[in-house]
Amino acid sequence: MIAVPARFIRNPEEPAAMSKAAAVVDVLEQVTHDVHERAREAFARDLATYRAGCKAMAEHDGKLPEADAAELLAACERLGIDASRLADDHTAFIRLRNINARVAEIEARNIARREPLPRLAANLEEKRATFQRVNAECTARIKAADAELNAAQRAHDAAANLRDERSDNERAEIIQVQDRFPHLFRREITPEELRRFLART
């Protein structure tokens, strides 16, 4: 039952006023809006608690402190998430952690491959300068400098033309994981969308 403030109750001795009738409707609309807003906020808090709990489980071999576990289980109950769903969901964070680790390793190898380039480029410039200085000198010195230049050019080109290792497959896996678990990674999800997703899984 919705309590109507006393100021909106008409005195029998006073004539009915449309403004007071309209105010009652406004109160009902505001109360209804507040109920929906509180429900939306509660859902958002529960979903945030669930996501954080899944991530924490992934980071601690599926175990949580007693208080955290109780909070997560309460959120699961309110969201309608069962044990098998929870077990599956927390592995999504483990998979992402492993994928991101592989991406980091690939990027580190790519950086290592590019590391010699500045030194080789500097060496190339040095040999080019040497070639220019001795160009007017004897043929023997020109040939020696030219050979050094060619060697430096080959070394530079070999390093510069190395293709970076690609991480397309890992990035595609990230998208697949996020698409498979929309209730974990979509920025916004409604209770109805979550229920439909849980019903399909």
N, C-alpha and C positions, 0 to 999 in steps of 0.2 A: 504494500500500500504506500502511495506517495503522500507525504505530509504536505498540505497546502498551508503556506504562511497565513497567519490570522488576517493580515492586511488585505488578502485576496478573498476573504469570506464576506459575502454581502450581508449587511444589516437588514433584517426583514422590513424595517421601517423606512429604508432608503430605496429609491427606485433602482432597478437593475441597470448596470452601466456596461456597455460593450468593452470599454477599456479594461475593466476588471476581469471580464470573461476572457479577454485576449491575454491578460497577464497569467491566468491559470494555465493556458496552453503553452505560454512561454516557459513557465516553471517546469511543466511536463517535458517539454523539448530539451530544456537544459539538463534535467535529471537524467533523461535517456541518453543524452550526449555524454554526460559524465560517466555513466555506467559503461558505455561503449569505450570511452577513452581509458578508463581504468582497466578494462579487459584487454585493450590493445597494449597498454603499458605492461601489464602483467605477463602477457604472451611474449613481448619483446624481452623482458627480464629473464623469463624461463628459457627462451631460446639462447640468449647470451650465456646464461649459466650452463646450459647443455653443451654449447660449443666449447666454452672454456674448459668444462670438465672433460670432454673428449680429448682435447689437446693435452691437458694435464695427464690424463691416463696414458696417452701415447708417449709422453716424456718420462713416465715413471713406471713402465712395465705393467700398465693396467691397474696400478694401485694408487689410492688417494688417502690422505688423512681422514680419520673418521668423520669429522665435521664436514669436510668437503664432499665426502662420499654421500653423506646424508642429504646435503643440499642438492647434489646432482640427481640422486634417486628421487627426491621430491619433485624436481623439475621434470624428470622422465615421466613420472606418474601423471603430472598435470598436462604434459604434452601428448600423452598416449604412446610413448616410446617403450618398446619391450626390450628384454635383455639381449635378444639376438640382434636387434637393430643397434643397440648401444655397442655391442661387441664388434659389429661390422663398421660402425661409424668411426670409432676411435682409431681403427687401422688406417683410415683415410689420411690422418695426420702423419702416421708412420710412413705411409707411401710417399706423401709429399716431402717429408723430411729426407727420405732416401733419394728421391728424384732430384731435389734441390742440391743434395750433396754431390750427386753425379754431375749436375750442371756446373757446380763450383769447381769440381776437378777438371772438367773440360776447359772452363775459362782459365784456370790456372795453367793448364798445359799450353793453351793458346798464347797466354802472356809470356810463358817461358820461351816459346818458339820465336816470339817477336823481340825478345830481349837483346839478341846480338845485333839487331838492325842498326841502332845508333852508332855502335862501335864500328860496324862494317861500313856504314855510310861515311863516317869520319875517316876511316882508312882509305876509302875510295877517293874522297876529296884530297886527302894528302898525296896519294899517288898521282892524281891528276895534276896537282900543283907541281910535283916533281917533274912530271913529263913536260909541262910547259916551260919549266926553268932550263931543262937540258936539251930542249928541242933544237936549239941552235948549235949544240955541241956535236961531237963526232957521232958517226953512225952507230958505233958499238954502244955508246951510252944511251942513244935514242932507243935502240933495240931492247936494251935491258930495262929501261924505264917503261917502254911499251908493254913488255911481257908482264911487269909488275901491275901495270894498269889493267891489263886483260884479266889477270888472276883475281885482282880485287873486284873487278866488275862481275866476274863469274860468281865469286863468293857472295857478293851483295845480291845479285839477281836470284841465286839459288835460295837465299834466305827470304828475300822479298816475295818470291813467287810461291812460297809454301802456303798451301790452303789451310785456313783455320778449320779445326774440327767442329762439326756442326752439332747442335743440340736440339734440332727440330723434333726428333722423336720424343725426347724428354719433355719438351714444351707441349707437344701434342698430348702426352700422357697427363700433364698437369690439367689441361683443358678437359680431358676425359674424366679425370677424377672429380673436378669441380662440377661438371655436368651431371655426373652420376650421383653426386651428393648435393643437390641444390639447396637443401635445407641447412647445410653447413656453410655454403659459400656465397649464395645469393644475398645481395645486400638487403633486400626486402622480401619477405615471404609472409603470406597471410595464414591464419589458422586453417582456413579452408584448403589452401594449397598444400599445407603440411599434411593434413588428414588425407587428401587425395594421394599424395606421394607415398605416405605410409601404407595406404591401402593397396598400392601397386607392388610394394616390396614384401 
